[in-house]
Amino acid sequence: MSENAENQNFREPAEEILAQIQEQANTRVESPPQPGEPANPPIPRAPPPGHTHAPPQNNSLNAARDRLFHAMLVRVALKYSGKVNLRWRQIIEGTLLFVAFVLLASLVFIHYNFQRSPGTCLHEMRAEDVKKGIVRIEVVRNLDVLYRKERYVRDFVKAFSGRVCLFNPADVFRFGPSAIPYSAKERKAYLAELERRRSGKTNDETIRYSFYSNLLAYMVKPMFWEDEESELFSTTKTFDSTDELEFHDPIEVEAHNSFFEKIKDSDIPEPHEYEYMFRVEYAMLYGVLRLPPDFRDDHGIPTTQIRIDSKSKCFGDQMSRLMMKLFVGYEDTIIAALRARAHNLSLVHPETLSMGYLHNLQTHEHFHFVSNSMGRASFLTAGLLMIIFTFAISMLLRFSHHQIFVFIIDLLHMFELQQPLNPPVAPLITVVLALVGMEAIMAEVFNDTSIAFYVILIVWVADQYDAICCHSTTSKKFWLRFFYIYQFFFYSYQYRFSGQYGGLALSTSALFILLKILQKTEKN
């Protein structure tokens, strides 16, 4: 009974607001001006001396926009409170609260667990390796498979290096089918696929080809083939980027293919694949990281490799390794260990606090590695950044909303009243460029473009909710306080720990803000 009475109280102002909007709209449609008459004839009135009025068109547009958004809010609130009963509302809000606390607990656990870890993964790194060359750090899943592949490639190259050519038909009779190159074996599948396309048959006769015809096709240049055949045979197998950098000889490529063909056909219950989880290069000079691998080898720039298995104990216990694999990743842990190792090796410049440069081999991004020594003063900087970014984004978004609303009104007047379209092109371009520039500045501060975009999105939602929904005394008093508390939590954590686990901190803050929005919407 209480819910029905409450809904009845909410329906009365909503219906009045909608009736006012419809009455104004109907009045404007029922008596449209003639083509030669102005839409709103001005009434000559002399303003009182010493008093200036705001432009009436802007005031009317702002009032119409506010009434429209408020009516939409009342409709949404009534739909939410009327269609969703109290029990389901409690379930939705309880689920959001539970997920928010789970994310907060995960952030606290990950932070304290990984911050207190000794970080012994890079104990092999020496100061001479960093100062004289490049240190490549690789976190590999199934590191034993990678070592096996390198040994196989080395033995394969040693066995085939004495031959005049990569493939000799006489080797087939001497060593058996293992002497056939991998590319020649794949041609059989290519020819079968080509024949299947032409005939449309999938039986066994389609894929039976002569062994000697494959050898002949491998030795003959594909200059007389048709376009469809050349397209099939020109398809190459893609390898990992590290393999592309290391392979300078066709024999090495053939050894790589032969190894994976061998482990694919084996019945040994062991892992047959390896995967690079995280790869980064570290050097004191930025220009050294920009050099290609061939140029480094030609000029004697050493590259020291440090490979770490993803199951290594330096990443913590089994629970920590599982969270790294599924949620967190290895980047933050490796960078924290690298920062600690650089401090121990005295690689920090005393004036600039520079510790060198990093090159992410997976995303091909370069970073300036700087020692973070802000301490507790970073909270003051985080609060200042939060205020500046929040107010700047709010002003830009409100101005953009007004310009878009003006453009829509002009567009409707053009269709309904046959007026010429005069869109505010210059203000629209200005606000778009300002938003793009603000996102670029925030991306530089957060070191992440996606985090900057989501921060702008959160501020936009909160600003719209504050302007449209917060009409009661309780909402006006407490909503902005909670919003700034949640935002300050994210900014302080992001700036204090140099963006470490920033995505998780932003998700936690956003869920708490969304929960508060749902609670206030239900009360309003």
N, C-alpha and C positions, 0 to 999 in steps of 0.2 A: 504493500500500500504506500509505503514511503517513497519507493522508487517511482510509482505512477504520479504521485503528487509532485515530486521533484521534477519529473519530465514535463508535467503540465505547466509548471511555473516557467520552465525554460522555453516552451513553445510559444507563449504569448509574445515576448519581445521579438523572437525570430520572425513570427508571422507579420508583426507590425513593420519590421525592417524590410522584409521582402515586399510587403504591400506598398511601402513608400517607394522602393526602387522600381517596382512594376508600374506604379501610378505615374512616376516621372517619365519612364520609358514610353508608356502608352500615350501620354500627353504629347511627347515629342513626335510620335509616329502618326497620331491621329490628325494633327494639324501641321503638316510640313510646310515650309515656306515655298513660295513660288520660285521658279528658276531665276527670275530677275531680282528677287528680294533677298536681303541678307538673312542668315539663319537666326541670329539674335540681334535685332535692331537696338542700337545703343540708346539709352535714356539720358538726355543731357542733364547733368546735375553738377552744380558748382560745389567743389569740395570746400569745406570750411578752411579758413586761413590758418596756416601753421600745422596742418594735419595732412598726412599722406596715406593713401590707401594702397594695399597690395593689389597686384593685378587680379581682377575678378576671375579670369579664366583659370589661372593656376589654383586659386582657392576652390573653385567649383570642381576642378579635376581631382584635387587632393581629397575633397569631401566625398566625391563619388567613389574614388578608389578605396577610401577607408570604409565607407558603407558596404561596398562590394566584398571586401576581404572579411569584414566583420560578419556579414551574412553567411559567407562561406564557412567561417569558423563555427558559427552557431549551428549550421546544418551538420557539419562534421561531428561536432560535440554531441548533438542530439542523436545522430545515427549511431555513434559509438556507445552512448549511454542507453539508447533505446533498443538497439539490435543485440548488443552484447550484455548479457546479464552480469550481476555482481560477481558471481563465482568465476566466470571466465575472465572478467577484468582482473580479479585477484590472481588468477593463474598466469595471465600474461605479464602482469607487473612483477609477480614473484619469480617468474622465469627470467625476466630481464635482470632483476636484482641478483639472482643466483649466478647468472653468467657473468655479470659485472664483478661480483666478489671472487668468482673463480679466476677471472683474468687478473684481478688485483693480487690474489694469492700466488698465482703463477709468476707474475712479475717479481714479487718479493722473493719467492723461492729461487727463481733463476738468477736474480741479481746477487743475492747473498751467497748462493752456492757457487756461482762462477767467479764472483769477486774474491772469495776466500780461497779459491783453488790455487795451488802453488804455481801453475803455469810453467811446467817443466818440459813442455813440448819442444821448445827451441833451445835446449841446453847445448846442442851441437854447434850453434851458430857462433862464429868468432868475429871479432872486430875487423880483422884483416880481410875477411871475405866481403864485408860490406863496403869497406873503404876502397878496395882495389877492384871490385867487380860487382856482381849481381848475386843476390841470394833468392832462389826460387823455392817457395814453400808450397807444398802440395799435400792436401788431405785426400787420401784415396780409399775408396771402399774396395775390399779384397785386394790388398796390396801384394799378396803373394802371387796372384794371377799376373799382375803387371811385371813383377820380377821374372816370372817364368817366361812371359812373352819376350822380354828383353834378352834373356839367355837364348831362347830359341832363335830370335832374329840374328843374334851375334853368331851362333853356330851355323845358321843357314847361309849367311853372307860369307863366312869363312869357307864353307864347302863349295859354294858356287862362284867364288871370286876367281878361281883358276880357269874357269871355262871361257871360251871365246865368245859365246852368245848365251843368252838366258835360256833358250830352249833349243835343244838338238834332238831330232827324231831318234838318233841312235841311243840316247839316254833312256828312252822308253823301253827298249829291249834290254838294256843293261840294268836299270834300277826299277823297272816296273812302272805302274801308273802314277806313283808318287812323283815322278819326274815331270809330269805334265803340269804346266803353270795353271794357277788358279783362274786366270782370265780365260784360258782356253776351255776350262771345264764349265765356266759360266756361259760360254757361247752356246752350249747345248740347250740351256734353258731359254736363252734369247731366241734361238731358232725355233724351239718348240712354241714359244709364245707368239712368234710371227706366223707360224703355220696355223696356230689355233685362231688367230685373228682372220686369216684368209679363208679357212675352211669352216670355222665354227664348230669343230669337233673337239671333244675332250677325251677320246678313248686312248688306249695305249699305243695304237698305231701312229698317232699324231706325234708322240714324243720319242719315237724310236728312230734314231739317226745312226748312221755309220760312224764308227770310231775314227776311221781314216778321213772321212769327210770333214770332221771337226778339226783334225790336224791340218788338213789342206786349207780350210777356211781361216785358220789362225795364221798360216804362213803367207797367204795371199793378201795383198793390200786391199782395203775396202773401196777402191776407186771405181769399181765397176758395179757396185751394188746400187739398188734403187734407194730412193729417199727414205722409204719406210724402214728398210733394213739398216741403213746407215744411222737412222735415229735410234734404233734399238741398240746397235752395237756401240754407239758413242756414249751410252749411259755409263757413267763411272760410279764406282763405290765411294761413298764419302767416309772419311775417317775423322778421328778426333783432331782438334786443332794442334795439339802437341805432337801427334804423329805426323801431321803435315809439316810441322816445323823441323822435325828430326829426320824425316826421310828425304835424302838427297839422291838416292840411287834407286832405279827400278827394282833391283834385287831386294832392297829393304822393303819396298811395297809388296813384292811377291811373298817375302817371308812373313810379313804381317798378315796377309790373306791366308797363307798356308797354315799359320798358327791357329787362327780362328776356325778354319775348316777342320783342323785336326781335333780341337777340343769340342767342336760341335758334334763330331761323329763318335767321340769317346763316351763310354758308359760309366765313367768314374763319378761317384756322387760327390763331386766337389764343385765349388763355384767356378763358372766358366767365363765370367765377365767381370770387368773392373770398371769403376766409375770415379771420375774426379769430382769430389764434393766441393772443394774450394781450392783455388790456385791463385797465387799472388807473387809478384816479384818486388823485391825491396833493394833499393840502392840509395846512396847518398847524393848522387847527381841525377837531375831530371833528364838530361840529354842522353844518358846511358840507357835509360829505360825505353827511349824512343827508337833506339837502333834495332834493325832487324837481326835475327840470329846469325845469318851468314856473315854480316858485317862484324858482329862480335867475334866470331871464330877467326875471321881473317886478320883482325887487329889484336888478337890475343887478350880479349876481355874475358876473364874467367866467370863462369856461372856455376855457383855452388847449389846443388839440389838438396833440399831437406824434405823427405817424404815421411808422412805420418799416417799410420793406419787409422781408419775411423773408429776402430775398436780399441785404440790405445788407452791405457789407464791415465794418461795425462789429461784426458778430457773428463775425468771424474768417474763416478760409479756408473752402474748400468742404467740407472734412472736418468742421470744427467746426459749420458750418451743418447738415450732414446729421445729425450726432449730436443737435443741438438738435431737429431736426424729428422724429426717430424715437424718441429715448430720453429726453433730458434735459428738453426744453421751453425756453421763453424766460423763464420767471418768475425763475429765479435770476439770470440774466444781467442782466435789466432792473433787478432790485432792487439788485444789486451796482453797476451803473452809476448808479442813483439815489442810493445811499449815497455813492458817490464824488463825485457832483455836489453833493449837499447839503453835504458837507464843504468843497468848494471855494467854495461860495456862503455859507458861514458860517451855515447854517440850524440848527445844533445848539445846543440850549439849554445854557448852561454848567453849570447845577445839576442838572437832571433828565436831561440827555443825550438829550432828545426831539428828533426830527427831523420830527415831524408824524404824519400818519395816512394809511393806505392803504385803498382800497376796491376789491376785486377785482370787476369787473363781470361776470365769468363765474360765479363761485361765490357772489357777494353776501356775501362775508366782509369784515370790517373788522379791520385790524391797527394796532397802535401801533408806529410806526417809531422804533426806539431805536438809538443808536450803540453798537456793540460794542467795548469797550475792556478786555476781560478779560486778553488776552495769555496768557502761559504759566501764569498762576495758574488758568486754566480747567481745566487737567488735574487739579489737586487737587480742584476742585469736581466734575468728572466722575467721578473715582474715588469720592468720597463718595456721590454720587447712585447710582452703580452698586451699591455695597454696601447702601445703604438700600433701594433698590427690589428688589434680588435677594432679600434676606433677608425683606422684607415679603411679596413675592409667594410665596416658598417656604412661609412659615408659613401664609399664608391658604389656599393650594392644598392643603397637607397636611391642614389642619383640615377643609376642604371635602371632601376624599376620605374622611376618616374618617367624617364625618357621612353622606355618601352611602352608604358601605358599611354603616353601622349601619342606615340606612333600608332598604336592600335585604335585610339579614338579618331585620329585623322583618317585612318583607313576605313573605319566604319562610316564616317561622314562622307567619304568619297563614294561609297557604294549606296548609302541611303539618301543622302541629301545632294548628291551630284556636285560636290565641291571639289576643287583641285587639291591634289595631294601635295602637302608641303612637309615632308618628314624632317625631323631634326637630325640631319646627317652629321653635322659637326659635333654636337654633344655625344651622339652615339659612338662615333669613332674615337672621341676623346676618352670616354669611359671604358671602352674596350681596350684601348692601349694602356690605360692606367691599370686595369685589372691584370693584363698580361705582365706589365712591369712589376706589379706587386707580387704576383706569383713567382717571377724570376728572382726577386729579392728574397722572398721567403724560402725558395729552393736553395739559395746560397747559404742562408742561415741554418736551415735544417739539414743540408747536404742530401736532400731527397725531394724529388719533384712530386711524388705521390703524397707524401706527408703534407707538403705545402698545399696541394689541391684539397685534401680532406680537411685541413684546418679552415680553409676558406669556406668549404661547404658547411662545416659545423657552425661557423660564425653566421653564415647566411640563414640557416634554419633557426638559430637562437634569436637572431635579430628580428626575423619575421614573427616568431612567436611572441617576442617582447612587444612588438608594435601592434599586433593584432589581438593576441589572446589575453595579455595581462591587463585586466581592467579592475579586478578586485584589489582591495587593500593588501591582502596577504601576498598575492602574486607580485604586486609592485614592490613590496618590501623585501621579499626573500628570494625571488627568482634570480635576479642578477647576482646576488651574493653567492648562491650555489653555483651559478654558471662560472663566475670568476674563480671560485675555489677549485673547481674541476679543471679549468683551463690552466690555472697556475700550477697545479700538480703536474700537468703534462709539460709545460714550458720549463719548470724548474728541473724536472728529471731529464728532459732533453738537453738542456744547456749545461747542467752540472756534470753529466756523464758523457758528453760529446756525442749524443745521438745513439748511444748504445741501447738497444731494444726500444727504440722510439716508436715503432709501429705498435708494439704491445701496449705501451703507455698511452698512446693516442686512442687505441680501441677501448681501453678501460675508461678513459675520460669520456669518450663519446657515448658509451653505454649508460654511464651514470647520468649524463645530460639527457639522453633519450628517456630514461626512466622518470626523471623529474618532469619532463614535458608531458608525459602521459598522465602522471598524477595531477598536475595542475590543470590539464585539459578536462579531466573528469570532474574536478572541483568547480571549474568555471562554468 
